[in-house]
Amino acid sequence: MVKIMRNILFFIGVLFTVSTVQAFAAEQSGPYQSSFFGTAAEGYDVVAYFVDGKAKEGDSDLEYKWKDVSWRFATKANREAFIADPEKYAPQYGGYCAYAVSQGYTASIDPQAWSVVDGKLYLNYSKSVQATWKEDIPGYISAANDNWPTIKKSL
């Protein structure tokens, strides 16, 4: 019986620790969505979307902390470009799915589902959501721009 109680208390302790770490990570994310480990854009290089026209994983050796989130880059040049002008490269709506924000809520992203429109990066939850997004990008951007201030306050 004592062994069972120890196991139960250990399990409760683990659950408490995990939930505390997750709450701390959420508190530290500022306005930008981050992974459990505190990286923006799921660790992908946001400059690469503009420069290379494709999604590229960032390197943990090429990180830069901005807005309480770690941003990773595939090259030193991309890291330097971001440092010089982070607002130019950071994804819209805190890095949450742009379509979800247009609908009034937030959702995580798939770094492979993205688009650059008028010099701004928009990320989507999945390729199928991205297909819906592409049906009316201007309309969804307008709706997301209207929704984002309220959503941002609730984060």
Secondary structure, DSSP 8 states (H G I E B T S, - for coil): -HHHHHHHHHHHHHHHHHHHHHHHHHHHTTTS-B-TTSBBGGGB-HHHHHHTSS--B-EEEEEEEETTEEEEESSHHHHHHHHH-HHHHS-SGGGS-HHHHHTTS----EEEEEEEETTEEEEESSHHHHHHHHHSHHHHHHHHHHHHHHHHHH-
